[in-house]
């Protein structure tokens, strides 16, 4: 499993799981509900599990949707 930091136009970032890196357009669709509050996706960066745990709320990481 891979992990990705997704940043929106307002500077808010979230983390997601995926089997491959999503394009910005794909991330915009995948995070449509979040984009309504935070603007469009402007950046998608691959990260690792250690950084995901360090910088994001991962309490429900096993329930996160997976980008295919």
N, C-alpha and C positions, 0 to 999 in steps of 0.2 A: 504494500500500500504506500502511496506517495501522499505528501501533504503540501498544501499550497496556501500562501498568504494572498488574499484578495483585497485590494485597496480600492475605495470608492472616491468620487470627486470631492467629497467633504473631508477626506483624510481618515475616515473610519476604516479599519481593517478587520477582516475575519479570516478564519482558517477553515479549510475544507479538505476532505480526503478525496482521492481519485486514483484511477489507474493510469491516467495520462494527464499532462498539463492541458487545461482548457484554454482556448483562445479567449481574448477579451470579450468577443461577441458571445461565445458559448457561456462564459462566466456571467455575463449580463442576463442571459436567459435563465441560467441555473439559479441565480440569486435575485430574481425579479422582485420578490417581496422585500428584500433588503434594499434593493436599488430604489424603490419608491421612497424610502426614508433618507437614503445616503447618496443618491446620485448614481451616475453610471460607473461601471468598473473601469478603472484607468490602469491597473497594474495587476499582473498575476505572477507571483514568484514561487518557485519550488523551495520548500524548506524541509527540515527533518522533524521527526517526532519529538526529539529533545527540545527544539526551539518552539514547536507547537505547544508543548506542555508548559514551557517557561513563559510564553507571551500571551497565550489565549486560554479562555475558560474551556477546559477539556473534561469537565465533570461528566458529560454525556457523550464522550467521544465514540463509544460503541454504537450509539444511536444516530450519529451523523449520517446524512445521506452521502452516497458515494458518486462522484462524477465519473461517468464511464466515457 
